């Protein structure tokens, strides 16, 4: 195999339009990642027929060729020599790929860039919250009692864990401010400062805002005739994102107009002051209303339509992933988790998990249908298992969309599993791996129903895939006979 790396690289280069079409290249553990000038020049069919290639897909401005660990390293070395380009990192490649994205795609990618770095915080907080729920939920293990009530010696441990769990959500605006400012091109520490300002202890706690409005006790600042509500933004997401975006724009503008000799002194001062004023006067109130409206709308949809709403959401989730629009759900899900005392948790994560395991099961069912296509069976087996664990791109782009019938079968399976989720009110208390490992992110009292929903998704996906495949094959035979006649 080692003697073929150069040939593999030559074949890939030839089938992507030659070195003149290559902007940059990098690789991860299993994939060769390419940014090309013209994606229309890619000969996907020829590339995927190569024995060394396990699949390919085009996403976020990158054409990615799945080669497998070990192989990709050697192919990459040969490829950059043949293409006459310098070795690049994944970050550099992403910058080049971003230039090919339209405004909506850039917005969605920016959302992903904001939330991916802080996911470990949310995962840790959510899992700690789950442990606390196990200790304090009545009737979970002992009839009529919680573990803490039955064994008082665990009471302080439960309180300690609860404090640790709440920290991630209590200071979420600070983490978001830092990450968002960095993603939008601003100073992340100024972003963290704005995030901290929005939950300052001198402000009315955001969770008490609704009651204060009803009672008419909302505290205010009176500044030169302008009345500004002294209200915090605990448990919110959109206000912090918008404030960080404005901060980055204000900072960049000030860098251009303030003389360099005063830049380090005046730019941070005016950036924080201007952004802070705009946050409490305009940004915060508007975005709080928008965030609450979106969350309430989704909750109304799910609570009103129940299983039907879940089925619709589950059916459409995979197509939404293909467009990249699923990145917009991250902000909504974080809002649901941040306000978990009111919302109870997130319904988005369980639905995503149903879609992922359905895509994985549908890809694996290809092993039963394509008995003679060993290469596709190899790709289907590896990508199917990956999808069951929460990574669906290889299965969706490498198998299911290519064959079509597994993708449709998976959508049906996801719809059935998601309908059962809504029927049994399964919610997640933290983000995580949306698939089989997602059990640890689910409310302890809902774990059994989550498992049942996953089984439903996978079984229905397999059966639907096989049925649709037989129907499509029969239709193809009829068309062939008509053409022959």
Order of alpha helices (4+ residues) and beta strands (2+ residues): alpha-beta-beta-alpha-beta-beta-alpha-alpha-alpha-alpha-alpha-alpha-alpha-alpha-alpha-beta-beta-alpha-alpha-alpha-alpha-alpha-alpha-alpha-alpha-alpha-alpha
